[in-house]
């Protein structure tokens, strides 16, 4: 009997990432290479307005801090609750190589531009175009950040597209009204794979989805709604491989080099 809960989703066998176009992908690749040369310090700005008191009419976010608390192996500036203000984001975001926004975002079908919420006000998509970001990766843990109005000759004008225009080399963004709890679990796993294990961003997110499918006990929560809404867009960078991974690579490289020296020495004595 066929079990829909164990369906052969493509992500079970392949790592999946997206790009807006081949031209933009390769342009971002050059920007990433240049960025590696120019920026030695890698740090994250994480913002999580929890809306505990229903500020702005938004529902409280119960799991947003879980995403941030799961992050380690990198310097984090954590702005939560009343610290997660729009002016702070505008002022500080250009200084960081990683951005994490755990909040509400809205795509309004009535014609209003998409907006993403901070504790005091919202950032509209057109305002994002005026920013100059240096981020290698922006994680938009919010609903509908990868959908928007279709513009002829341009494509879908979403928040993810706006972050790309502002300078972000890659993004993790949401395709629909994502589930908060499963999203927090996926992103915790993603950051562990990415920052601790040294996996590339595409592999890290794909592996997080596989782990979710393999460990979730509730069959209903294996439906794509719970895990497929987050997608990776843009160009990967390997600049965040963990010190542990780098140390292991140096160690095994050193062992191989010494082994080669011993082999050559013995061969010389034998000759």
C-alpha positions, 0 to 999 in steps of 0.5 A, a space after each residue: 500500500 502507498 503511504 502518502 506520509 512517506 512519499 518520495 519527495 525530491 528533497 529526499 534524494 537531492 539538495 535543492 536551491 534556486 536562483 532568479 536567473 543564471 546571470 544574477 547567479 553568476 554575478 552573485 558568485 563573483 560578489 561572494 568571491 570578492 566579499 571573502 577577500 574584503 571581510 574577515 569578520 563574520 557576524 550575525 544580526 538577529 531580530 525577533 520581535 515576539 509581539 508578546 502583547 499583540 503589538 501592531 495587531 500581530 499574533 505573538 510568536 512563541 518559537 521565534 527565540 528558539 531559532 536564535 538560541 539554537 545558533 552558535 559558533 558565530 558572533 551574534 547581536 540579538 535584538 528581541 522584543 522591544 529592541 527589534 525596531 525598524 530604525 535599528 535594522 536600517 542602521 545596523 543591518 549593512 554592517 553584518 554578513 548574516 541576517 536573521 529576521 524571525 517575525 511577521 511578513 504580509 503579502 497583501 493581494 489588494 495591491 499594497 506592497 509587501 511589508 515585514 514587521 518590526 516591533 514598532 513599525 513595518 518595512 515596506 518592500 520599496 524602502 528595502 531597495 534603498 538599503 545597501 546590504 553586505 550580507 552573505 545570507 539573509 534568513 527571512 523566517 516569516 510568512 510569504 517573504 518569497 511571494 509578491 506581485 508579478 511585474 512584467 519584465 521583472 518577475 515576482 517582486 517579493 521581499 526575497 527579491 528586494 533583499 537580493 536587490 539591496 545586496 544580499 548574496 543569498 536568502 532563505 525565504 518562505 513561499 506561504 504562511 509557514 508553520 511557526 513551530 516546524 519552521 523553528 525546528 527546521 532552522 535550528 537544524 539548518 544552522 547546526 548543519 551550516 555553522 557547526 558542520 560546515 555544510 553548504 547552505 543548500 545542503 544544510 537546508 535540504 538535510 534539515 528537511 530530510 531530518 524533519 521528515 525522518 524524525 517527525 512522529 505525527 504523520 499529518 505534520 509530514 505534509 509539505 505545508 510544514 517543511 517545504 515552505 522555506 527555500 534557498 535562493 542565490 549563491 552559496 559561500 563556504 566562508 562559514 565552515 566551522 573551526 572544527 571542520 577546518 581543524 580536521 581538514 588540516 589534521 588529515 592533510 598533515 597526516 597525509 603529508 607526513 605519510 608521504 614523507 615517510 614513504 619517500 624516505 623509505 623508498 630512498 633508503 631502499 634504493 
